[in-house]
């Protein structure tokens, strides 16, 4: 039996190694090809405008003058705001489901969260445009604008046209989109903690808040960093939902209620209409910038995870 099994093993292992190596190599080749294609396609714009491409807010297809400062700023603002809104809510949901929720309702709630995570982004965008934006403009934005002096700090922070299509509402829609995903992964992280850890903390006299804040969260902090960065990365690259609700103005947003744009929404809006070579090159350059920002975020996440190894 042993002699007949040995040749089969010797035959399968090299094939398995070759397939695995080929898959990894194909991934690297695809990634390298993507980067090279973006650099080549966006080089006419980058070489013509230079560093001003990243600092100018001018976006004029008629005169073929393009600047990416507005979309870059809108991308970062909406991603950061959405993460700031979604992160604490996602943690509280995960803590409730794993620590305090009765089992009879924990599973239905968990299933609902997973279903929300699978809804296409265009559905969120349409709901935001036709339902959330009018409600937000009528019940929140308009009362705030009319009740705060326009020349005050808060008046300038919340200045804008009360139509519901602005940076802040886009951030809320993004937060709603990434919240189910983050909550589901946080829930699985808390579930992975051995029950003995929680029971030992309660046995020492810790309160539920102390158990969660000083025992459970530090136990899975490495995984939580990864979840936060993945959620941030998804918010950076989201396209359709933001395109519907952000207002699609290329200028620099000067308030939370200003219309704006993101890198992804600008590409989605104008790629089909880009007839000139410089316009197309500028859009491809935006794609390169978005790729570099996302890559930087993931690299920072990797560095943070590596620094926490012990």
N, C-alpha and C positions, 0 to 999 in steps of 0.2 A: 504493500500500500504506500509506504513512504517513498519507494523508488519511482512509482508511477506518478505521485503527486509532485515530485521535485521538478520534472521537465515542464509541467504545466505552469508552475509558479515562475520558473525562469522565463517562460514565454510571455506571461501576462504582465509582470512587473515592468519590463522595458517599454511595452506598449502604453501602459498606464502613465509612466513617467513622461513619455513623449507627448501624449495627449495633454497632460497637465502643463507641460512646458510650452506647448503650442498655444494653448488657451491664454496663458500669461503673456506670451510674446505678442499674440494678436491684439490683446488689450493695449499693450504699450505702443504697438505700431499705430493702432487706431487713435490713441491719445496724441501721439506725435504728429500724425497726419492732420488731425483737427487743428492743433496749434499752428502748424505750418500753413494750412489753408487760410486760417483767420489772419495770420500775419501778412501773407501775400495779398489776400483780398482787401485788407484794410490799409496796406502800405501807402497807396496814393494819397489817402486822406491824412495819414499820420505824417508823411513826408512833406506835404504841402502846408499843413497848419502847425506842425510841430507841437510844442508843449501847450500852445494856446488852445489846442483841441480839447484839452482837459480842463482849462480854466475859463473858456468863453461860454456864454449862454446863448449866443447867436445860433439860430438854426433856420436858415433861409435857403430852401431849394431853388428859388428863382435866381438869386445871385450866387448860388453854390458856395455859401459860407456856412460852415458847420462847427458847432462846439458842443461838447458832451457834458459840460458842467451841470446843466439842469437835470438831465436824466441820471447822472451819477449821484447827485445830491438827493433826488427823489427816491432812488433805489435804496440808498443807505438810510434815509429818514423813515421810509415806510417799513423797512425790514426791522430796524431797531425798535420803532414804536410797536409794531405787531408782536415782537418777541417780548417786550416789556409788559404788554397786556396779557399775552397768552401764558407766559411762563408761570407766574404765581397761581393762576387758575388751574393750570394743568397739574401742578404739584398738589394742590388741595384736593382735586378730583381723585388723583391716584392715592393719596393718603386716606381719603374717605372710603374708597372702594376696598382697600386692602386692610385697613385697621379698624374701621368703625361701622361700615355698612353691613346690615343683616344679609346673610347669604341668599335669602329668598329674593332680594331685589338687586343684589350685586351683579348677577349674571345678565339680567335684562339691561341694566345700565351699561355694562361692559359691551354688550352686543350693539347697543345704540351708538356708543362712541366709535366702535369699529366701523359701523355703517356710515357715520358722518365722515370718517377719514377717507372713505372710498368714493365720496360724491365728486363728480368732475368739477374742475375749477370754473368752467363756463356757467354752470348752474349757480354757483356762488356769485359770479359776476352779474348774471341776470337778476337774481334776487336782490343783490345790492343796488342795482340800477333802478329797478322798478318798485321795490318795496322799501328797502332800508334807507336809501338816499332821500326820497321825499319825506319819509317820517323823520329822519335826522334833521333835515333842513327846517321842517315845520316846528318840531317840538324841542330841539336842542340848539341848533345853530342860530336861528333867527332870534330867540329870546336872549341868548348870550350876547350877540352883536348889538342888540338894541338896549341892553341893560348896562353895558360897560362903556365908559368914555372912550371915544376913538383915539384920543391923543395919549392915553395912558399905556403903560407897559402891557397890561392884559388886553387892552383894546387892539394894540398892534399885533399881539400874539394870536388873537382870534379874529383878525380882520379877514374879509373875503366876501365873495358873493354867496348869499344863502341859497344855494341850489343843491347842496348835498354832495356835489362832486368835488372832492378835494383830497389833500394828502391824508387828513385824519380819518376820513371815512374809508379810504383805501386801506389804511393801516388796520382799522377794525375788521374789515373783511378778511384781510390776510391773517389776522389773529384768530378769527373764527375758523379759517381753513387749517392752520397749523395746530390749533388747540387739540382736536381729537387725536391726531397722530402723536403729539407729545404726551398727552394724558395716557394713551394706550401703552406707550413704551415705558413711561414712568411706573405705571401699574405693574408691568412685568418685572421691572427692576425691584420694586418693593416686594413682589411675590417671591423673588429669588433669595430674599434674606431668610436664613434659617429661623424657625419659630423660637428656638432656644434663645436667640439674641434678644428678641423682644420680651420674652418671658423673664429673662434674667434682669433686664432693666426694670421691669415692673416689680420684680422681687426685691430690688434694692430700694424701692420706694419712689421711683421716678413717676412724675405725672405723664399723662399722654403727650402733652406738648414737649416735655423733656425727652421722652422716648423718641419722638419723631425728629426733633431738632438736633439732639446730641448723639443719638445712636443710629437710627435708621438712615437718615440722609448722609452722614459721614460714611456709612458702610457702603453706599452705592454712589459716592460722589464722582468717581471716575466715569461710570456709565452715564451719570446725569450730564456731565460736561459734553459727552458725545451727543446726547439727545438734543441739548441746547444748540449745539453747532449745526446739527443736521436740520433742526427746525429753522434756524437762521438762514441756512443755505437754501432751503425751500422757499422761504420768504423772499430772498434775493432774486431768485429766478422765476417767480410766478409771473404769468403773462396775462391770460385772458381776463381773470377776475379784476386785476388792477386796471387793465385797459378800459373796462366798462365804467369804472367808478372814479378814477383819479383826475379826470378833466383834460388830460393830454395837452398841457401847455408846456412849452419847452423852456420857459424862463426859470430863473432861480426862485424857488418858493420862499416867500418872505413871511409866511405865517402858517399856522396849522390848518387854516381853512382856505389856503390858496390852492388853486389848481396846479398840477404838476405833471410829471411824467417819470417813467423809469426806463432803464435800458431795454428791458424786455418789451414793455408796452410800445416804445418808440419803434423798435424793429418790427413788431407785429403790425403796427398801424401803417408803416410807410414802405415796407419792403416790396409789396406788390406794385407800388406806384413809383418806385425809384427808376426813372428812365435814364438819367445821366450817370456816367461812370463815377463821378465824384460823390454823388448822392449814395449810390450803392456801396462805394468804398467806405463812406462814413458810417453807414449802417453796419457793415461787417466789422469795422473798427469798434463800434459799440459792443458787438458780440464778443470781440477779443477782450475788451475791458470787463465785461460781465464775467467772462471765463476766468480772468485773472483775479477778480474780487472773490469769486466763489472758491477758487483754488487757494487763495490766501486764507480765507476763513477755515477751510478744511485743514490747512497746514498748521494754523494756530491751534485748532482743536487737537491735532496730533501731538503738537509740542506740549500742550497742557496735560494730555493724557500720559505722555512719556515722563513728564516731571513729577507725576503723582505715583510712579511705580516705587514700590518699596518691598 
